[in-house]
């Protein structure tokens, strides 16, 4: 498997006083992103939920006597946030869990007074710290909700989060929903399932190729909200390349569709909307035994300025 840890030279952002005009980069990134969720052919309700958001800061020029070539009409920093949450707990509790996790995350983000929109100097470490903290806060909120409502006892959810700022991608992950990156027709699995079957494979007690069919493949070792459960996410950074395609999905896709087929569908270069629809259709045709949720995002970067 090729490494995704290589770096890309980025414009310095530490001395704005020396620039002739406001510099643009993240707002020039073109992201084709779409998400689809389906109940499947067996389940009565959909316990999967997803969220796609664009966020940023901007200044719009209303008036100036600076020349146009020194002051654009609008300049901004733009990022994208993608989340997939797969609820657990039976009946409607799983559905409540995944909704609550995403809603709580949005409230925490909106309540943050200083949004980080450039990852310079030590800021990536601060973003990681905040991500760990927010997962912990979500876990606490869900535990309190379960304590207040006995019908939610034992509920929980996976949550896979991806945030991109320009060419910087941060992925945080708890549970067995996954994140993949397709780069030059090669599919890389960015996350590692938090399941007992995967834990056995990590200890050398089970062959990796047998994890997907093992009876413990759906028993989570980490989730949000589960009483007494672990909730600290795995967090990693990846530098995106022009043409990369990011995929977030619930296990309703990966249980039904092999990685090779996922790579083939994403590698056709179709729109994210069409890719999501095709992947969901593949899962349904294979049996659709679980809810299936897919988010795809294709990245196109401007030439260096």
PyMOL commands that set and color helices and strands:
alter all, ss='L'
color gray80, all
select helices_A, chain A and resi 16-18+26-28+93-110+123-148+150-152+196-202+208-213+251-254+259-267+272-285
alter helices_A, ss='H'
color red, helices_A
select strands_A, chain A and resi 30-38+48-60+74-88+156-157+159-165+168-174+178-183+186-189+234-239+245-249+292-300
alter strands_A, ss='S'
color yellow, strands_A
deselect
rebuild
show_as cartoon
